[in-house]
Amino acid sequence: LRGKALRDKVVLRLIAVDRAFHFVVLGLLGIAVLLFASNRLTLRTDFYRVLAALQGGVAGGPVQASGHVGILHELDRLFSLSSGTLTEVGIALLAYAALEGAEAVGLWFAKRWAEYLTFVSTTIFLPLEIYEIVHRGTVLKVLGFLINLAVVVYLLYAKRLFGLRGGGKAEERARALDMGWEAIERVTPPPPMPAG
């Protein structure tokens, strides 16, 4: 591969690596949520026992069962969810991980269907990412949004999805210009002139 075909392959593989990372993280998170859901009552009892021991030992005052902030508040919220809700969340995370995995494999092998799948799935979540940034923005959320926005623009414009800029046929013609003997002859310098 040379020229546009090589550039496209490199960019698609970078996106595929990003999607593979998402696949691993979401898959592990989904498994963790399902394990948590199946052992929620035991973990809740252990959590509050440890919390009571820490509060009684460190503060020396009455044990507080509510009004926590930070990570303790988030754990309180997590323990308040039912096992059924947690199971649904775990299954949804695993399904999303499977989608990311399919995108990763398809993009790694430069499949056109994977470009469309990645475009649609990434575009759907952009409004949610904007909402998250507006309400609880962090540097990582902004960076993730910018990466996803760049992926969407690249796929739409450079890969000519949905017929944009001539669509798939124009994409094939552009790739063909960088392949074959004609492309090699265009970039090969002319032979030196004989001295004479």
Number of C-alpha atoms within 10 A of each C-alpha: 12 16 14 17 18 13 12 19 17 14 17 24 19 15 20 25 18 16 23 21 16 19 24 16 14 22 22 16 17 24 16 13 22 22 14 20 23 15 12 20 14 10 14 17 12 12 16 15 12 12 16 16 14 13 15 14 11 9 10 10 9 9 15 12 10 9 8 12 10 7 9 14 13 12 14 18 10 15 19 11 12 12 18 12 11 21 19 15 17 24 17 14 22 23 16 18 24 18 17 26 22 19 27 27 17 20 25 21 13 19 13 14 12 20 21 18 17 26 21 12 15 17 16 11 12 16 12 12 18 15 11 15 16 11 9 9 13 12 9 10 15 16 11 13 21 14 14 21 16 12 20 21 15 17 20 19 15 15 21 18 19 13 14 14 15 12 16 16 12 15 19 12 12 14 17 16 17 19 16 11 9 12 14 13 10 11 9 9 8 8 6 6 6 5 4 3
